């Protein structure tokens, strides 16, 4: 008996379907290109593995939400979203449900930081700040690339809204680190 491939509302399978259909709504791609497109465009807030993408593409093709043909390079198949796939994408986007609660290792460590000591916590905060500064540079680079790309004008402001969100979160982390680090007690 075949496994049930019906997505659960808001479940991880349906979110993978949204990511894959969303990528294909921009342009036709191979599975390999879908993965790289997701990493390059929404990778700052979303991740899908090859192990999630390829079974999803097969499922979408069985459901007539995408079609495929051999790619021009002869390697893999090129997938194109169908009108039914676009309708499914819109419906799924409207009903994704609530995101799961966030899990943040840094905050968990700091909450119980008295067991780790203020110097360790201060260094961990400094490390998070450095990572956030790197993210700020990355978001600026992504923003410049999106602004200059041709052929995606109808998507541009939507793409940029997610980059601006990521940049705001990284900037907030830098500000938070600057505020919190000096308030930790001095090591004894």
C-alpha positions in Angstrom: 0.0 0.0 0.0 1.3 3.5 -0.9 2.1 5.8 1.9 -0.3 8.7 2.5 1.1 11.7 0.8 -1.8 14.0 1.7 -0.3 17.1 3.4 -1.5 17.9 6.9 -2.7 21.5 7.2 0.2 23.6 8.3 2.4 20.4 8.7 6.0 20.1 7.5 5.0 18.3 4.3 2.6 21.0 3.3 5.2 23.7 4.0 7.7 21.8 1.8 5.0 21.7 -1.0 4.6 25.5 -0.6 8.3 26.1 -0.9 8.7 23.9 -3.9 5.5 25.2 -5.7 6.6 28.8 -4.8 10.0 28.3 -6.4 8.4 26.8 -9.5 6.0 29.7 -9.7 8.9 32.0 -10.5 10.3 29.8 -13.3 10.6 26.2 -14.4 13.5 24.3 -12.7 15.1 20.9 -12.1 15.0 19.5 -8.6 18.6 20.5 -8.2 17.8 24.0 -9.3 14.8 24.1 -6.9 17.1 23.3 -4.0 19.6 25.9 -5.0 16.9 28.5 -5.7 15.4 28.0 -2.2 18.9 28.3 -0.6 19.7 31.4 -2.6 16.4 33.2 -2.3 14.6 32.2 0.9 17.5 30.4 2.6 17.8 33.2 5.2 14.5 32.0 6.7 13.6 28.6 5.1 15.5 25.4 4.4 14.6 22.3 2.4 16.8 19.3 1.8 17.1 17.3 -1.4 15.5 14.5 0.6 12.4 16.7 1.0 12.4 18.2 -2.5 12.5 15.2 -4.7 9.7 13.2 -3.1 7.6 16.4 -3.1 8.2 16.9 -6.8 7.1 13.3 -7.5 4.0 13.8 -5.4 3.2 17.2 -7.1 3.6 15.6 -10.5 1.3 12.7 -9.6 -1.3 15.3 -8.5 -0.9 17.2 -11.8 0.3 20.3 -10.0 3.6 20.2 -11.9 4.6 18.7 -15.2 8.1 17.6 -16.1 10.2 17.0 -19.2 13.9 16.1 -19.7 16.1 19.1 -18.9 18.0 20.8 -21.8 21.3 19.6 -20.3 20.0 16.0 -20.3 20.6 15.8 -16.5 17.4 15.5 -14.5 13.9 16.6 -15.3 12.7 20.2 -15.6 9.5 20.9 -13.7 6.9 23.5 -14.6 4.0 24.5 -12.3 0.5 24.0 -13.8 -2.5 26.3 -13.4 -3.8 23.8 -10.9 -0.4 24.0 -9.1 -0.7 27.8 -8.9 -4.2 27.5 -7.5 -2.9 25.0 -4.9 0.0 27.3 -4.0 -2.4 30.2 -3.4 -4.7 28.0 -1.3 -1.9 26.6 0.7 -0.3 30.0 1.3 -3.7 31.3 2.7 -3.9 28.3 5.1 -0.4 27.6 6.3 -1.4 27.9 10.0 0.6 29.3 12.8 4.4 28.8 12.9 5.8 26.6 15.5 7.2 28.4 18.6 10.8 29.5 18.1 13.6 27.5 19.6 16.7 29.6 20.4 19.8 27.8 21.8 21.4 31.1 22.8 18.5 32.2 24.9 18.2 28.8 26.5 21.9 29.0 27.5 21.5 32.5 28.8 18.4 31.7 30.8 20.4 29.2 32.7 23.6 31.1 32.3 24.4 31.2 36.0 25.6 27.6 35.6 27.9 28.7 32.8 29.3 31.9 34.2 29.2 35.5 33.1 32.4 35.3 31.0 31.2 32.3 29.0 27.8 34.0 28.5 29.4 37.3 27.5 31.6 35.5 24.9 28.5 33.6 23.5 26.7 37.0 23.2 29.7 38.5 21.4 29.8 35.5 19.0 26.1 35.9 18.3 26.7 39.6 17.7 29.5 38.8 15.2 27.2 36.4 13.4 24.5 39.0 13.2 27.0 41.6 11.8 27.9 39.0 9.1 24.2 38.5 8.4 23.8 42.3 8.0 26.5 42.3 5.3 24.8 39.3 3.6 21.4 40.9 3.6 22.9 44.1 2.1 24.5 42.0 -0.7 21.2 40.0 -1.3 19.3 43.3 -1.4 21.6 44.8 -4.0 21.4 41.6 -6.1 17.6 41.6 -6.0 17.5 45.2 -6.9 19.7 44.7 -10.0 18.2 41.4 -11.3 16.3 41.7 -14.5 13.2 39.6 -15.3 11.8 39.4 -11.7 10.3 42.9 -11.4 6.9 41.6 -10.4 8.5 39.6 -7.5 11.0 42.2 -6.4 9.2 44.0 -3.6 7.9 40.7 -2.2 11.5 39.2 -2.3 12.9 42.4 -0.7 10.3 42.4 2.1 11.8 39.1 3.4 15.3 40.4 3.1 14.4 43.6 5.0 12.8 41.4 7.8 16.0 39.3 8.1 18.1 42.5 8.2 15.9 44.0 10.9 16.2 40.9 13.0 20.0 40.9 12.7 20.2 44.6 13.5 18.0 44.0 16.6 20.3 41.2 17.7 23.3 43.5 17.5 21.4 46.2 19.5 20.3 43.6 22.1 23.9 42.2 22.4 25.2 45.8 23.0 22.6 46.4 25.7 22.7 43.0 27.5 26.4 42.1 27.6 27.5 44.9 30.0 24.6 44.0 32.4 26.0 40.5 33.2 27.7 40.2 36.5 31.5 40.3 36.8 33.1 36.9 37.3 34.2 36.1 40.8 
